[in-house]
Amino acid sequence: MASTSPAESAAPPAVSPRDAALAVLAKPDSTMMQLTQAVNTLEKEAQPRTVKIGVSSSATVDLLNIYLRKHGLLNGAKIDLVAGNYDDPIGDIDLFTQAGVEQIVLLPFFDNLLPSFEAQLESLDPAIIDAKEAEIRQRYRMVFDKARAVPTIYLGTFHRMGSATEASGQDAVTLVLARFNAALREEAAAYANIRVLDTEDIVRTVGQNAAFDARFYFRSKAPYTGVYMNELARRIAAAARGFGAHFYKVLALDCDNTLWGGVIGEDLLNGIKLGPYDYPGNIFWRMQQEFAALERQGILLALVTKNNPADVDEVLSKHPDMVLKDAQIVVKKVNWEDKPSNLRALAKELNVGLDSIIFLDDSSFECEAVRQQLPMVKTVQVPTTLSDYPRVVAEIKSLFLAGGIAADSKGKTEQYRQRAGAEELKAQFSSQEEYLASLELKVELTRNARASAGRISELSQKSNQFNLTTRRYSVAEIEQMMDSDTHAVYSLVVSDKFGNAGLTGVAVIHYEGATANVENFLMSCRVIGRGVETGIWPRIVADAVQRGCTELRAEFIPSAKNAQVQDFYARLGMTLHETNSEGVQRYAIAAADFAAPPNPWIEMTYVE
């Protein structure tokens, strides 16, 4: 009898209960019992974040509970749900406020606006429809007003349950539905804390027959299946950026069989598959259109590919159907180095964290190497079935854009190119001061710029390295502080001879009697090291003195990424008074003694 070595006879490694539960959540066909058991197992463990969410609906949506908890756990968050009353969104806001919810889901249901509203619509008096629209506007305007202080509200649009009765699709339900949804969106547009969820698109995505169960709708006003609720919860999680788990900034792209079909080094310029008409080139051409749209929204595109640089440059400049051009690529790592090394170099060059990068490659070998060596990078593989590629890219887009992009965040590629130009210029000067003076730096400091609340909130979510406390702020919180007598929110816009870098810094000051407390100070790493970070403080302190403050206090709260600013307040001239057991440093200085380092090369403008 043949002997068996210990390695051959060893049993496969046991799967931990946690990994087994996560696998159940990730499977699309897990049963409700399996999901419930997996969720309960994982919720017994400590999660990095707990998010309290209130759900208000004019239909019974109890199933949403398990699916929101599922997608929370998949993103490392425990979801604590507070259920609202049936069809009482105004009263629910009071309930949610008392419960301390951080996010609210509002799900108005079209067919419940009147009993069997869809069936009645063909015969309803137009005056009744007009009155119903006015009621919807008034009701949700009151809801939105009451919920101004809630950081984020996810508002589902109306959708129909039945199918159009006319071949054209333009029956009474379709027309009124579009009208009412336009009213909802119009009312929501005035509130920066509202994210609209297109529930009509959810129905289209999962299929009408799969979305609804008429039995439970007529028995208990519970129209939705688990399939619908799972997709709704997934989209809420995406809009919440994984409930705070991620904020991606960079899409790193392979080239061969990712941006075009084939291998440029073998197939040459005329042999690769890329173009709007013929398969498979039409798929790659369409994906490039999607990537170009992301770049216009402010996402940075980079190339990370094993290739000869001249070959890639030839495609970028000479292929007639190449959508992406060199000007849209912020950094190119085109060489024969391994992908993890190139991604590390990319992150260093852009001064971003590896966890802010999504990497897209067709090679299972390369993807696995990145997953193993750089697990913080979100790695996505081009599907072997090319017809699935648009779906994969749609998921990538949702990771970048679901939480919304502030207008000031667009055009990031040019801003990073401006930074590269400034660094290139630096080598021409013998001293740092001469170099800074040559940049023609201008800083516009603004107090309580309400129109910039969205960008200020976004910057607080994205900034990690130059962030003294790593506090995050919602748009509603920013607006509240701006409207308060006890706070001031300063934002700064930086420009130089290479162009405008946009809104790149925020200081939040909390006034308590004679003390001005720096609640947080954060900046984009694109503009640090030029004196901007210290140049704004004389004006901020002068404002505090004008209010009657005699002391400035600040604190540094350490995180995994902000070690580079640990001594910032010391460099600003403040005195360290305390360092606690968690490494939190507290500083103070008399306002009369404050004197920031001089920065004569900066032209400062103050807007009140």
N, C-alpha and C positions, 0 to 999 in steps of 0.2 A: 504494500500500500504506500502510495507516494506521501511523503511528509509535506507539511504545510508550514511555511515560515510564519513567525509572529506577525509580520507586516501584512501577509496575505489573509491571515485568519482574524485580524483585528476588526472589530465591529466599527461601522461608520460612527463618527462623532455624534453624540446625542444633541438634539435640537433643544435649545432652552425654551421654557414656556413663553418667554417674551417674544422670541423669534417666531415661534409657531403661531402666536396670536397675531403678530404683525403680518405674517404670510396670509392668514385668513382675511385680514382687512384688505390686503392688496388684491386678493382674488376677486374678479368681477362676479363670479357665480356662487359666492358663499351664501348659505341660507341665513334666514333671520336668526335662527337659534345659534348658529355658528358665530355670526356677527356679535350677538349679544354676549355670548360667553367670552369672546376675544376682547371686546371692549371692557367688560367687567374685570378681566384678568389684568389688562394693561392699566386701568385706572387705579388699581391697588398700588401701583408703583408711583414713585414721585416723578412728576413731569417738570420739564424746565419752565413751563409757563402754564398758568391757569387763566382762561378767558371766560368772562361771564357774558352770556348772550341772552337777550330777551327776544322772544318770537311772538309776533302779533299777527293774526290772520282772520279773515272772514270766512275761512273754511277750517275744517278739522285737520291739523297737520302734525298729529302726534308722532308719526313716523320720522319726521325730520330730526327728532331728538337723537335717535341712534345713529343716523347718518352724519350729523354734524359732529357727534362725539367720535365717530370713526375717522373722519377726515382731520379732526383736530389731532388725534393720536398719531396718525400717519405723518403729521408735521411736528410731532413732539409737544403737543399742547393738550391739556385737559380742558374740555369744554363744560362749563357749568351753565345749564340752561334754566331760564326763568320763563315759564309759559304764561302768556297773556290770556285774557278772557276772550270769549268768542265774539268777534266783530265789534271790538271796543278799543280801537287804536288810541283814542284820546285818553281814556282811562288807563290804558296799558302804559302810557308814558309815565304817569305818576307811579304806577306799580314798579316799573323798571328803575326809575330814579331812586326810589326808596331801597331797592335791592342792590343798587350800585352797579348796574350793568355797564359794560364798556362798549358793547355793540348791540344794535337792534336790527332784527329782520322783520320787515313789513311785507305782508303777502295779501293784498286785496284780491278778491276772487270775483271775476266778471259775472258769472251766471247767478251769483247770490246778490247782485245789486238790487234785484227784485226777484221774487220767486220764479225760477226757470226763466231768467231774463232773456236768454238766447231764443227760447221758443216764442216769447212774447213780442220780440222786437219788430217783426214784420207788421204787426197790427197796432203798435203803440202810437199814440198821438205824439207828433214831434215836440210838442210843448213839454211832455213828460220827460223826453230825452234831454231837452235843454235844461230842465230843472234838475235832472239827475247829474248832468255834467257840472252845473253850478254847485250842487251839494258836494260832489267829489272834490272840487277845487277848494271849497271852504273847509271841508273836513280835514283834508290832508295839509292844507296851509296851517291849520291850528296844530296838527300833529307835529309838523316840521318845526314850528315856532317853539312848541313846548320841549322839543328834543334838541334844541340848538347846542346844548352843553354836552350831549352824548358824542363821544369821539367819532363814531362811524355808524351810519344807518345804511342797510342794504334794502333797497326798495324794489320789489318785484313788480313788473308790469302786469297788465291784464292779459289774459289769453282766452281763447274759446275752448270749449270741450268738444263740440260737434264739428261737422264738416260743412263747408259752404253748400248752399242749396242750388246755386247757379253755376253753370259750367265756367263762367268768367271768373268765379271766385269773389265777385263784388256784390255779395248779398248784404242785407241790412246789418247783420252781425259784424261782417268785415269792416263796413264803413264806420259804424259806431265804435267798434273796438279801436280802430286807428285814431278816431277822434278823442276818445277817452284816454288812450295812452299818450297822445300828444299833450293833453291837459296835465296828466301826471308828471310827464317829463318837464313841462314848462314850469310847474309849481316847484318841482325839485331843483331846477337849475339855479334858483336863488340861494340855495343852501350848500355850502362847500363840504359839509360832512356827509352828503348823501351820495351813494354809489347805486346806480340803476342796474338791475339785473333783468335781462331780456328773457322773460319766461316763455314767450312765444318761440324763441329759438331753442329753448330746452325741449319743448314739445316736438319741434321739428327734428331735433337731434336724436331723441330716444324713440320717436315714433308715437303717433297719437294713440294707437291701440295699446302700446306698452306703457303710456303715461298715466292712463286713467282706469279706474275700476268703478263702473257705474253702480254696482251693487252697494258698495259702502257709501257712495255719494248720496244715494236716495235714502239709505237707512240712517246715516249719521253725519252727513255733510263732510265725508272724508273721501275726496275724489282721487287722491294720488296713490300711485303704486310706489313700491320701494325703488324701482328703476328711476322714476322721475325724481324722487327725493334724494337719491344718491347723487344724481347729476346736479341738482340744485345745491346740495351741500358742498360738492366739489367746487362749484363755481364761487360759492361764498368763501371757501378756503383760499381759492386763487386770488379773489379780490382782496382778501385780508393778507395777501403775501404769506400764505402758510401760517396765519395767525401770528405774524411777526418773526417767522423762522428765516426769511430770506429777503434780500433786496438786491436783485441782480443788476449789474451795470454793463457787463461786457459779454458779447457773444464771440467766442473764438471758433473759427471755422477751418476745417480741413479743406482741401481743394479737390483733388482727384476723387471722383465718384461722390462728391458732396456738393461742390459748386457747379460741376459739370460731369457728364458721363465719360468714363475712360480715364486714361493716364496720360497727362500732357507729355511726359518724357518719352513715351512710346508711340502714342497716337498722333502727336504733333498738333499744331494749331488747327489744321483743317480736319483732323480726325476725331477730335473730342465731340461729344454729343451735347449740343446746347443751341436752343432756338425755340421760337414761339409755336412752331407748327407740328413738327414731327416727333414721335415717341422714340426714345425716352428723353430727348433733349428738351421737350416742352415742359417736362416736370422740373428739371433743373432750372430752366429759365423762369418758371413761375416761382420757385423757391427763392431765387435771387430777387425777384420783385418783392417778396415778403421781407427778405433781409434788408433791402433798401428802404422799405417803409419803416422798419424798426430803427434804422439809422436816422431817418428824418424825425423820429419821435425822441431822439436823444440817447439811444442805445449805442454803445461803442462796438464797432465791428473790428475784429482782428483776424489775421490769417496765421494759423499754426499748422504747418504742413511740411512733410519731407519731400523736398523738390529742389531743383536748381532755380535760384532766384530769377535768372534771366528768362526761364520758361514761363514762370508765373507772371512776370512783368509783361511778357509778350501777349499773354491772354488778356490781361487787364487793359492793355493799350490798343490791341489790334483785332481782337475777335469781334466781328460785327454784331454778335448777339449777346455780348457780355453786358449785363445790367450793372453790376457793381464796378465802379471805377476806383482808381488809386486814391482819389480825394476822399472817398467814403471809408477807407480803411485807415484806422488810427495807428496801428502797428502791424508790421509783417515779420513773423518769425518763420522765414522760409529757408530751411537748411536741413541737414541730415542728423541733427541732434534728436534725442528722444523727446517725446511729447511732454512728459512731466517737467523736464528741465526747461523746455521752452515756455510752458505755462507759468512756471515760477519766475522766469525772466520777464515775461509779459506783465505779470502782476507787479513786479518791482518797477518796471519802466513806467507803468501807468499810475503807480502808487495806490493800488487798490488791493483789497484782500482777495485771496484765492476763493473765498466763499461768495464773492460777488461775480464769479465767472461761470458761464454755461459753455461747455465744450461740445462741439458737434463733429463727429467723424464717422466714416463708414466702416472702419476696421474694428472688428471685435477685439483683436489683439491690442490695438492702441487704446480703445475704450477701457479695457480691463486694466491696462497698465496705469492709466490715470485714476481709475476707481481705487486701485490698490494703494498707489503712492500718494494720491491727492484726493482723499475722500470728501474733502470740503468743496471741491469743484463739482458742480452739477454736470454729469456726463451723459450725453444722449447719443445713441447710435442711429445712423441713417438706416431705415428698415430695408431688409433684403427685397421685400415686395414694394417696388417703387410707387405703386399707386397709394401706399400708406404714408408716403413722405409728407404730403400736405397736412395730414392729420397730426403727425409728429411735430411739424413746424408750428401748427396752430397751438399745440400745447406749450411749445417754447414761447410763443408770443404771449400767451396768457400769463406765463411766469413773469415776464417783463412788464406787461402793460395793464394787468387786471386791476392793480391798485391805483391806476391813474398816473398821468405824467403831467406835471406842472409846465406851463408854457415856457418858463425860464430854463427848463431842463433840456429843451430841444436844441439841436445844433451843437451837441457836445463834441463831435469829432473835430470841428474847426477850433474849438476852445482848447482841446488837448494838443492840436497842432501848434497853436499859438504858444503854449507852454514849451513845446519842443524847440520852437524858434528862439524863445528867450534863453533856454539852456545852451543852445548853440552859440548865441551871442556872448554868453558869460565868459567863454574861454578867451575872448579878445581883450579883456580888461585885467589890469594888474591888481585891483582891489575890489572887494565886494561892494563898497560904497560907490565907486565909479560905475560899476556894472548896474547897480540899482538906479542910479541917477540917469543912466542912459535909457532905461526902460520907459521913462515919462509916465510913471505910475500915477493914476488918479483913483481916488476912493470916494464914493458917495455913500455917506452914512445916513440912514433914515430911521426915525423913531416911529414905531407903530404904523408901518406901511400895510394897511389892511388888504390892499389889492394883491400883496405878495404873500398872504397867509398860506396859500397852498404850497408855494415853493419853499417857504420857511419850514413848514411841517415836513415836506419831503426831504429837505436837507438834514433835518434832525433825525429822520429815519435812516438815512444813508451814511451819515458821517460816523466813523468809528475811531479813526486814528487821532485826528485833532478834535477831540470831544472830551471836555474836562470832566463831565459827569455821566455821559452816555444816556442822559434822559431823552426820551422820545416824546414828541408832542403831536397831537392831532390838529387838524385845521381848527376845529371848534375850540380847543384849548388855547391855541394861538390867538384866535379872535377874542376869547374871553379875557386873556391877559392884556391885550391891546385896549380893550374897553374898560379895564379896571383902573382904579386910582392907585392900586398897590403894586402895579407891575409896569414895566416898559420893555418892549421888544425891539431891539436894534438890529437892523439888517444892513449889510454892506455889499455894494456892487463895485467890483474891481475892473479896471481897464488899463491897458498900457499901449505902447506903440504897435503891438501886434494885433490888438483888437480888444473886444469886451468879453470878459470872463463870466459876466452875469452875476446874479446874487450868489455869493460864495461864503458868507459868514453871518452868524447870528449870535447875539448876546441877549440873555434874558435877565433882567434885574428885578428883584423883589424888594420893595421898600418897607421897612419895619421901623417906625419912629425915626430915630436919628441914624439908622443904619441902612446902607444900601448893600443888599446881598446879591452876589452874582450867582443866580440859580443855575445858569449854564452858559458856556461859551463854546462854540463849535465853528469849524471852518472846513471848507473843501481843501484837500491837500494840494490842489492845483495852484494855490496862491500863497502858501505858507513860505516862510523864509525870505520875504521881501520887506519885512517891517510892518506889514499891514496889521498883523495880529497884535502889535503893541501900539500902533499909531492911532487907533480909534479911541483909546481909553481916556485921554485927557478930556475929550468932549463928553463921554459918558459920566465921568466923575464930576465934571462941571455941572451937568444936569442934576446930578444927585445933590450937590452943594446948594444949587438954586432951590431945591425942594426942602432944604433945611437939614440934610444929612451931614454928619460930621465924621462918619467912619465907613470904610469899604471893607466888606468881608467876602471871602470866596472859599471854595473847597474843590479839591481834586479827588474824584472817586475812581480808583483804578479798575481797569477792565482788562480783558485779554489782549486788547489791541491799542490802548492809548498810552503806552509807556513813554512814548516820545514827548508827551506834554506834561510829564510828571513834575518838572521843575518850572513850568510856565509862569506861575504866579510869583515865584522867587525871582525869575528874570524880569518880571514886571515891577519889581521893587517892593513887593509885599513881604510881611514877616510871617514865618511859619510858627503857629502857636500850639498845634496839636497834631499828632499822628496816632490814630487809634489802632486797635488790634487787627482791623481789616484793611489797614493801609490807607484809610481816608485821611487826607491832609487838609487842615483848616488854616487859612491865612487871614490876616487883618492888617489894616494900615489906617491911620488918621487921614481924612480927606485933605487936610492942610499939608500933610507931608508927602502926598502922592506926586511922583514925578516920573512919568513913563520915559523910556529911552527915546532920545530925539530921532526923528525920521525926516530930515529936511528934503529928501528926494520924493516925498509923497505930497501930491496936491490933494488936500482934503476938502470935501464939500459936505455940508450938513443940511439935511432936509428934515424939518420938524413936522 
